[in-house]
């Protein structure tokens, strides 16, 4: 990489890196400096050389569909010029308008010591749609501000506008009930899109497509929408807050709890599907799929509660969650023959009420393991947790504080989302590393110290970049504390760290280090298998192999295989929590 630039690259621009004295920034008016840069950018959108001159040599152009019809992070002025030369004439970039509302007006940011950004937002049009852009400017030694990063995000297509707001249905539909019955039962033909999975992701995708006038059917294996949450352990509450977990088109009421119980969310999803007139068939499974490369369509056979139906669809979307719902149960010696008590995967666990007075071992040390261990302890069950390797832990208070400036009662969630995705991962990772270390040494200092003293090993994420680095890498390896940590520190939840289960014995488990743990119940909070297993089961191994990598970051810092084109034509994957699915479901629908 160094050969591309005049000097060794850095991923976060400190004032020292930029050779700028902080004193020269005193007295600068953000709106004035932002307006200067924006005026130059708006005037020269036809000229790749002039646009490129407005960027720092190491700068980034982060694009979501607007210019590249893909997720791309382009780095360096040479690469940015190549992008503009190859795409700008075709896509166009016009009607630029600087945002000056209180949430998006130009502002000076100091996200970590020595780093200063001037952030500005603007709206734009291309030949195909409309979008929003966010620029992070940095000062230079000659007092000119240049773009360190620019995000361009397509948010609507001119030919397929969302039927919301002023574009909503204005008819008096006196035959709504009959029309809705025909639509729900596909009386007028096959859908264009089939979505597998009616969890939050599948429903959010379906909602986006419906209000872009794309015929969509969602199928769900459970008897009711929301059962994927109702069947989880009863003590489960969402660790994210109500402000972060909003869904498209239909916000939670102002009375909604900050941390929603899982079964309550299940009921909400059922209501969401009904309120938005989404076409969902429950108790339905795919029996067979065939991809026709000539017609570019899928031939699908589904079983709807015993009624077999064949259909042809243009697009197949998997929204079956992390692991596709396939529990990852380790194959342990003598599991069936020796152990005489109860063995469960965490997905089978519901409540500790029936185990009062017994002894339990929880294998695993991330979110589900901690929640279940805490539930067991509160019901009078003796608990030991087996931790194979260290876990990234953050307190609930620290986690909420990290998002409170954007996800709160007053900040628009759509603006919060795009601001959160605005910086490229290369720079965001550096900011997260600073924030993670600061939290670990202040807010969570005694929590993490207490855990270490209790024998529970912790880490600060990959390269110290916190929970998000682990989430993007594997979707796991972290825990947001909701009370279990204090019980570990107090000794009420015992810890055995650094060893795995070797085999079952008649009275419990034997670990690799020879330790034996007596128990009446063993619960494996060991996560789920890869989503590829779900694709293999439904579409066969050949299609699954075509899909390519699923999850993890590519060389540009973009997620692989999810929310974007996969290696298999017309097969898409939607995956992530409520916040991620809310943001990216729009992009998938636009595709």
Secondary structure as UniProt FT lines:
FT   HELIX           2..4
FT   HELIX           15..18
FT   HELIX           22..25
FT   TURN            26..27
FT   HELIX           30..43
FT   TURN            44..46
FT   HELIX           48..52
FT   TURN            53..54
FT   STRAND          55..65
FT   STRAND          71..75
FT   HELIX           77..91
FT   STRAND          94..98
FT   TURN            102..104
FT   STRAND          107..112
FT   TURN            113..114
FT   STRAND          115..125
FT   STRAND          129..139
FT   TURN            141..142
FT   STRAND          145..157
FT   TURN            158..159
FT   HELIX           165..167
FT   TURN            174..175
FT   HELIX           176..184
FT   TURN            185..188
FT   STRAND          193..196
FT   HELIX           200..210
FT   TURN            211..213
FT   STRAND          216..219
FT   TURN            225..226
FT   HELIX           227..230
FT   TURN            234..235
FT   TURN            242..244
FT   TURN            248..249
FT   TURN            254..255
FT   HELIX           262..275
FT   TURN            276..277
FT   STRAND          280..281
FT   STRAND          284..292
FT   TURN            293..296
FT   STRAND          297..304
FT   TURN            305..306
FT   STRAND          307..313
FT   STRAND          315..318
FT   HELIX           322..325
FT   TURN            334..338
FT   STRAND          342..345
FT   HELIX           346..348
FT   HELIX           353..355
FT   TURN            356..357
FT   STRAND          359..363
FT   HELIX           367..378
FT   TURN            379..380
FT   STRAND          382..387
FT   STRAND          391..395
FT   HELIX           396..403
FT   TURN            404..406
FT   HELIX           413..420
FT   HELIX           425..441
FT   TURN            442..444
FT   HELIX           445..453
FT   TURN            454..455
FT   STRAND          458..459
FT   HELIX           462..464
FT   HELIX           466..474
FT   STRAND          478..481
FT   HELIX           484..490
FT   STRAND          493..497
FT   STRAND          501..505
FT   TURN            506..507
FT   STRAND          508..511
FT   TURN            512..513
FT   STRAND          516..518
FT   STRAND          521..524
FT   HELIX           531..539
FT   HELIX           541..547
FT   TURN            555..556
FT   TURN            569..570
FT   STRAND          571..573
FT   HELIX           578..590
//
